[in-house]
Amino acid sequence: KEKIEITKEQQALMKIILDAYNRHQIPQDVAKKLLQDQYSAEENFLLLTEMATSQVQVLVEFTKNIPGFLSLDHEDQIALLKGSAVEAMFLRSAQVFSRKMPKGHTEVLEARIRKSGISEEFMTPMFNFYKSIGELHMVQEEQALLTAITILTPDRPHVKDQHAVERLQESMLDVLRKLCALQHPQEPQYFARLLGRLTELRTLNHYHTEMLTSWRMNDHKFTPLLCEIWDVQ
Ligand SMILES: O=C(NC1CCCCC1)[C@H](C1CCCCC1)n1c(-c2ccc(-c3ccccc3)s2)nc2ccccc21
């Protein structure tokens, strides 16, 4: 049985990522809001644009704390943020959805989201993803590292120096691999399952523009930031 050891610098890296992840959380809790009332499609769309706008700002702050990120080519930094923002949104949504809630609350939340205005066809892939994330019972460190790994995906559109991004991502993947082996010793496949979720995340990314434009209302208004991030308008 090979001895898995997280080195001192890997521990320091994990602490930086976890602190940044915890520091940059959305202030108001969208799940609480959704559990309070059933909103109209228009109100839900507005809620999503507000949540998404603040989440992008939070994501930028988190990303700036990833060691090495600010040393990347500046245009590549933008390309990585633009390319990962939607996936980070779905990953965060999955974590919000999978949080331990009082009896019956998750069912109410799911029902509210199903009636939020998003077209029916996207519900199955979206909730399959949320439930598959929930089944992993990720610890905070794993969630934070997975978000950093998603941001540091080398093959986003317009990234010039992919190797520089690969090197940063690889150091995150190595820490995550060791953490998974230590946290889930009975599940040697756990790390692979975690990475498999990133593939599922990309398919959700693929749907996002259509999810927005098919929102059951007319005249969809987006902020300039979201037009950039969501490839709409
Ligand atoms: O507010 C939300 N998510 C925040 C985003 C930022 C980070 C925190 C979470 C929305 C609400 C859904 C119901 C209507 C209001 C908005 N939400 C979603 C999404 C479904 C579809 C989404 C999307 C994203 C981009 C593009 C196209 C579609 S996000 N899944 C959730 C699971 C649990 C709690 C909220 C959840």
The ligand as an SDF file (V2000), in Angstrom:
LIG
                    3D

 36 41  0  0  0  0  0  0  0  0999 V2000
  -29.9720   31.1960   -8.8980 O   0  0  0  0  0  0  0  0  0  0  0  0
  -29.6400   30.1590   -9.4260 C   0  0  0  0  0  0  0  0  0  0  0  0
  -28.3770   29.6540   -9.3940 N   0  0  0  0  0  0  0  0  0  0  0  0
  -27.3010   30.4330   -8.7680 C   0  0  0  0  0  0  0  0  0  0  0  0
  -26.2610   30.7420   -9.8400 C   0  0  0  0  0  0  0  0  0  0  0  0
  -25.0480   31.4150   -9.2180 C   0  0  0  0  0  0  0  0  0  0  0  0
  -24.4710   30.6000   -8.0590 C   0  0  0  0  0  0  0  0  0  0  0  0
  -25.5160   30.2980   -7.0090 C   0  0  0  0  0  0  0  0  0  0  0  0
  -26.7450   29.6120   -7.6000 C   0  0  0  0  0  0  0  0  0  0  0  0
  -30.6450   29.2960  -10.1650 C   0  0  0  0  0  0  0  0  0  0  0  0
  -32.1320   29.6510   -9.9000 C   0  0  0  0  0  0  0  0  0  0  0  0
  -33.0230   28.5980  -10.5490 C   0  0  0  0  0  0  0  0  0  0  0  0
  -34.5090   28.9410  -10.3780 C   0  0  0  0  0  0  0  0  0  0  0  0
  -34.8170   30.3360  -10.9390 C   0  0  0  0  0  0  0  0  0  0  0  0
  -33.9240   31.3860  -10.2820 C   0  0  0  0  0  0  0  0  0  0  0  0
  -32.4530   31.0510  -10.4450 C   0  0  0  0  0  0  0  0  0  0  0  0
  -30.3930   27.8770   -9.8470 N   0  0  0  0  0  0  0  0  0  0  0  0
  -30.1210   26.9510  -10.7830 C   0  0  0  0  0  0  0  0  0  0  0  0
  -29.9510   27.2040  -12.1840 C   0  0  0  0  0  0  0  0  0  0  0  0
  -30.7160   26.6990  -13.2060 C   0  0  0  0  0  0  0  0  0  0  0  0
  -30.2730   27.1140  -14.4910 C   0  0  0  0  0  0  0  0  0  0  0  0
  -29.1790   27.9510  -14.4310 C   0  0  0  0  0  0  0  0  0  0  0  0
  -28.5070   28.5770  -15.5660 C   0  0  0  0  0  0  0  0  0  0  0  0
  -27.2690   29.2090  -15.3790 C   0  0  0  0  0  0  0  0  0  0  0  0
  -26.6520   29.7980  -16.4670 C   0  0  0  0  0  0  0  0  0  0  0  0
  -27.2430   29.7640  -17.7350 C   0  0  0  0  0  0  0  0  0  0  0  0
  -28.4700   29.1340  -17.9000 C   0  0  0  0  0  0  0  0  0  0  0  0
  -29.1070   28.5350  -16.8220 C   0  0  0  0  0  0  0  0  0  0  0  0
  -28.7070   28.1970  -12.8120 S   0  0  0  0  0  0  0  0  0  0  0  0
  -29.9770   25.7530  -10.2430 N   0  0  0  0  0  0  0  0  0  0  0  0
  -30.1430   25.9020   -8.8990 C   0  0  0  0  0  0  0  0  0  0  0  0
  -30.0800   24.9670   -7.8620 C   0  0  0  0  0  0  0  0  0  0  0  0
  -30.2730   25.3970   -6.5600 C   0  0  0  0  0  0  0  0  0  0  0  0
  -30.5320   26.7610   -6.2790 C   0  0  0  0  0  0  0  0  0  0  0  0
  -30.6020   27.7050   -7.3300 C   0  0  0  0  0  0  0  0  0  0  0  0
  -30.4070   27.2600   -8.6190 C   0  0  0  0  0  0  0  0  0  0  0  0
  1  2  2  0
  2  3  1  0
  2 10  1  0
  3  4  1  0
  4  5  1  0
  4  9  1  0
  5  6  1  0
  6  7  1  0
  7  8  1  0
  8  9  1  0
 10 11  1  0
 10 17  1  0
 11 12  1  0
 11 16  1  0
 12 13  1  0
 13 14  1  0
 14 15  1  0
 15 16  1  0
 17 18  1  0
 17 36  1  0
 18 19  1  0
 18 30  2  0
 19 20  2  0
 19 29  1  0
 20 21  1  0
 21 22  2  0
 22 23  1  0
 22 29  1  0
 23 24  1  0
 23 28  2  0
 24 25  2  0
 25 26  1  0
 26 27  2  0
 27 28  1  0
 30 31  1  0
 31 32  1  0
 31 36  2  0
 32 33  2  0
 33 34  1  0
 34 35  2  0
 35 36  1  0
M  END
$$$$
